[in-house]
Amino acid sequence: MKELATFIEIDAKPDVVWRHVLAFRAYPEWNPFITAISGHPVLGEKISLTMKLKTEGGRNQANHTITPRIVKFEDEHEIRLEHGAWFSWLLTIEHWFRITQRKGGVKFHQCMRVEGLLTTVMKDDYFAMFREGFTGMNAALKRRVESLEAPAMPGPSVSRAAE
């Protein structure tokens, strides 16, 4: 078994971040890692997801499309996807997004667990591509949420003396 875990702190309420995570149609507008996603964020739903995988330094890149099933869905908290080989003992990959509250906002976690016989032949480069993708998406989500959902700054208060 191999695991990859990343996180980023976002200054927003959990429901706001969750809304952006579930807005699949908007991913091509802002997401450098998951460039296309279709389907509905519903437990048991099979979705189509295209990732842009890049080698370190961006020398090589390729689009990789998978069709995972949503195996866990907890509103405003976690969505977990699973896919793999024909036989789970060969390869099973879980990829999840989790939101945890913190003072002043949330921590957005993006993680992956790979299990099965084929993990023994997977090179570190494979996980490096996903780490780069995860951190790029996390940073883009933070920028998007904090810029689109920034609270309006109150202007200077003006009071007039009674004339």
C-alpha positions as a printed Julia matrix, in Angstrom:
163×3 Matrix{Float64}:
   0.0    0.0     0.0
   1.18   3.51   -0.84
  -0.4    6.78    0.23
  -0.15  10.39   -0.82
  -1.62  13.2     1.28
  -1.69  16.95    0.73
  -3.59  19.81    2.31
  -4.02  23.56    2.12
  -5.66  26.06    4.46
  -8.46  28.13    2.93
 -10.0   31.17    4.56
 -13.65  30.33    3.92
 -16.55  28.48    5.48
 -16.86  24.73    4.81
 -20.07  25.09    2.79
 -18.41  27.63    0.48
 -15.41  25.4    -0.24
 -17.69  22.38   -0.63
 -19.8   24.22   -3.22
 -16.67  24.79   -5.36
 -15.49  21.19   -4.92
 -18.85  19.88   -6.18
 -19.15  22.34   -9.08
 -17.76  19.79  -11.55
 -18.69  21.8   -14.67
 -16.51  24.72  -13.52
 -13.32  22.63  -13.09
 -11.92  23.46  -16.57
 -12.1   27.18  -15.66
  -9.74  26.98  -12.72
  -8.32  23.51  -12.13
  -4.85  22.79  -13.59
  -4.99  19.12  -12.5
  -8.54  17.84  -13.04
  -9.28  19.44  -16.39
 -12.63  17.74  -17.01
 -15.13  15.96  -14.83
 -18.61  14.78  -15.67
 -21.29  13.01  -13.74
 -23.15  13.83  -10.58
 -21.71  14.01   -7.07
 -23.95  11.26   -5.69
 -22.99   8.17   -3.68
 -22.62   5.18   -6.01
 -22.4    7.34   -9.16
 -19.75   6.52  -11.75
 -18.09   9.68  -13.06
 -15.57  10.48  -15.77
 -12.51  12.44  -14.7
  -9.61  13.7   -16.85
  -6.36  14.64  -15.12
  -3.39  16.45  -16.59
  -0.35  14.59  -15.33
   3.06  16.26  -15.63
   6.51  14.97  -14.88
   8.71  16.98  -12.56
   9.58  20.29  -14.17
   6.73  19.88  -16.67
   8.95  18.26  -19.33
   6.31  15.7   -20.26
   2.59  15.74  -19.75
  -0.37  13.58  -20.63
  -4.1   13.57  -20.09
  -5.28  10.55  -18.14
  -9.02   9.75  -18.04
 -10.52   7.44  -15.43
 -14.06   6.42  -14.52
 -14.15   6.07  -10.74
 -17.19   5.39   -8.61
 -18.15   7.63   -5.68
 -17.84   5.3    -2.69
 -18.24   7.84    0.11
 -20.14  11.1     0.22
 -20.56  13.14    3.39
 -22.08  16.54    2.68
 -19.71  19.46    3.32
 -17.04  17.04    4.53
 -15.78  14.32    2.17
 -16.12  12.8    -1.27
 -14.18   9.61   -2.02
 -13.62   8.03   -5.44
 -12.43   4.51   -6.19
 -11.18   2.82   -9.34
  -8.72   0.15  -10.31
  -7.99  -2.98  -12.25
 -10.45  -5.74  -13.08
  -9.47  -7.52   -9.89
  -9.14  -5.47   -6.72
  -6.19  -7.56   -5.52
  -4.25  -6.29   -8.55
  -4.88  -2.58   -8.07
  -7.33  -0.35   -6.22
  -6.94   3.42   -6.08
  -8.89   5.65   -3.74
  -8.77   9.41   -4.24
 -10.57  11.73   -1.86
 -11.24  15.34   -1.02
 -11.9   16.14    2.65
 -12.73  19.39    4.37
 -12.0   19.9     8.06
 -12.8   23.03   10.0
 -10.13  25.17   11.58
 -10.23  28.56   13.22
 -10.85  31.13   10.5
 -11.59  28.65    7.73
 -10.95  25.1     6.61
  -8.23  22.67    5.77
  -8.76  21.09    2.35
  -7.19  17.62    2.15
  -6.57  15.77   -1.1
  -5.34  12.22   -0.66
  -4.77   9.01   -2.56
  -4.27   5.41   -1.44
  -3.02   2.74   -3.84
  -3.3   -0.94   -2.9
  -2.74  -4.25   -4.63
  -0.08  -6.34   -6.25
   0.71  -3.75   -8.96
   1.85  -1.17   -6.4
   5.18  -2.99   -6.23
   5.97  -2.0    -9.83
   4.81   1.61   -9.57
   7.71   4.02   -9.65
   8.12   7.1    -7.49
   7.63   9.24  -10.63
   4.01   8.1   -10.74
   3.36   9.49   -7.26
   5.4   12.63   -7.97
   3.06  13.45  -10.87
   0.05  13.14   -8.59
   1.7   15.17   -5.81
   2.36  17.99   -8.3
  -1.23  17.76   -9.54
  -2.7   17.74   -6.04
  -0.69  20.76   -4.86
  -1.53  22.67   -8.05
  -5.24  21.97   -7.65
  -5.17  22.81   -3.94
  -3.54  26.19   -4.6
  -5.96  26.95   -7.46
  -8.96  26.05   -5.27
  -7.68  28.36   -2.53
  -7.23  31.24   -5.01
 -10.65  30.66   -6.52
 -12.55  30.42   -3.24
 -10.78  33.29   -1.52
 -11.08  35.63   -4.52
 -14.68  34.81   -5.51
 -16.01  34.52   -1.99
 -14.12  37.37   -0.34
 -16.42  39.33    1.97
 -17.12  42.87    0.85
 -14.96  45.33    2.71
 -17.03  48.03    4.36
 -16.25  51.52    3.16
 -15.36  54.39    5.46
 -18.16  55.39    7.73
 -19.5   58.86    7.02
 -21.64  60.64    9.51
 -23.23  64.01    9.0
 -23.86  66.45   11.76
 -27.46  67.56   12.06
 -27.82  70.93   10.41
